């Protein structure tokens, strides 16, 4: 149970750091762009590095998270090849979006 608690706390801290970092960056800079996503990713990587007590881990996590965040951000927020209409159909119950 202790491992689950630690993993959950780490996951929550990483998500919180991402949100705080990207939101503060957007507030300070006054623009919503990919750089805010990178700041959030680096904030999360800092939490991972502190948890692992390794600056090298923090640097590697920052590169990995920032790289993936840039790819997702530039792809429009999704990595699949479905159209928005297909995605909306999949997210509704019994095709309710088709009847509208």
PLY file of the C-alpha trace (Angstrom):
ply
format ascii 1.0
element vertex 100
property float x
property float y
property float z
element edge 99
property int vertex1
property int vertex2
end_header
0.00 0.00 0.00
2.87 2.34 0.74
4.16 2.06 -2.84
0.74 2.94 -4.24
0.59 5.98 -1.98
4.03 7.19 -3.05
3.26 6.67 -6.72
-0.05 8.48 -6.36
1.60 11.39 -4.56
4.29 11.63 -7.24
1.70 11.52 -10.02
-0.35 14.25 -8.33
2.74 16.40 -7.76
3.85 16.03 -11.39
0.39 16.99 -12.66
0.18 19.91 -10.26
3.62 21.17 -11.22
2.70 20.95 -14.91
-0.49 22.91 -14.37
1.12 25.55 -12.18
4.12 25.97 -14.47
2.15 26.31 -17.69
-0.52 28.55 -16.12
2.01 30.88 -14.51
3.94 31.10 -17.77
0.77 31.99 -19.64
-0.20 34.59 -17.03
3.23 36.23 -16.94
3.78 36.23 -20.68
0.17 36.97 -21.64
0.10 34.49 -24.50
-0.97 30.88 -24.96
1.66 29.06 -26.99
3.96 26.04 -27.02
6.49 27.67 -24.69
3.96 27.52 -21.85
3.71 23.77 -22.41
7.50 23.45 -22.26
7.60 25.42 -19.00
4.97 23.06 -17.55
6.96 20.04 -18.71
10.15 21.37 -17.14
8.30 22.09 -13.88
7.10 18.49 -13.83
10.58 17.22 -14.59
11.90 19.17 -11.63
9.48 17.30 -9.36
10.63 13.97 -10.82
14.27 14.95 -10.27
13.65 15.99 -6.67
11.76 12.75 -6.02
14.59 10.71 -7.51
17.26 12.90 -5.89
19.04 13.20 -9.22
19.73 16.33 -11.28
20.54 14.09 -14.23
17.11 12.47 -13.94
15.51 15.93 -13.86
17.40 16.98 -17.01
16.48 13.79 -18.86
12.86 14.03 -17.78
12.77 17.69 -18.90
14.04 16.75 -22.36
11.66 13.81 -22.70
8.57 15.58 -21.36
9.26 18.79 -23.29
9.86 16.91 -26.52
6.66 14.92 -26.22
4.70 17.99 -25.12
5.89 19.91 -28.18
4.87 17.07 -30.49
1.40 16.81 -28.92
0.94 20.60 -28.84
1.92 21.06 -32.48
-0.29 18.15 -33.56
-3.35 19.93 -32.21
-3.55 18.11 -28.90
-3.97 14.56 -30.17
-1.78 11.94 -31.78
-4.40 9.83 -33.52
-5.58 10.05 -37.11
-9.28 10.29 -36.40
-11.23 13.31 -37.48
-12.92 15.45 -34.80
-16.30 14.07 -35.95
-15.11 10.47 -35.47
-13.70 11.31 -32.07
-16.95 12.99 -30.98
-18.89 9.90 -32.08
-16.61 7.65 -30.02
-17.03 9.82 -26.92
-20.84 9.77 -26.92
-23.17 7.09 -25.62
-24.93 5.10 -28.36
-24.17 7.66 -31.07
-26.19 10.50 -29.51
-24.12 13.07 -31.46
-25.36 11.64 -34.79
-29.00 12.35 -33.95
-28.35 16.06 -33.34
0 1
1 2
2 3
3 4
4 5
5 6
6 7
7 8
8 9
9 10
10 11
11 12
12 13
13 14
14 15
15 16
16 17
17 18
18 19
19 20
20 21
21 22
22 23
23 24
24 25
25 26
26 27
27 28
28 29
29 30
30 31
31 32
32 33
33 34
34 35
35 36
36 37
37 38
38 39
39 40
40 41
41 42
42 43
43 44
44 45
45 46
46 47
47 48
48 49
49 50
50 51
51 52
52 53
53 54
54 55
55 56
56 57
57 58
58 59
59 60
60 61
61 62
62 63
63 64
64 65
65 66
66 67
67 68
68 69
69 70
70 71
71 72
72 73
73 74
74 75
75 76
76 77
77 78
78 79
79 80
80 81
81 82
82 83
83 84
84 85
85 86
86 87
87 88
88 89
89 90
90 91
91 92
92 93
93 94
94 95
95 96
96 97
97 98
98 99
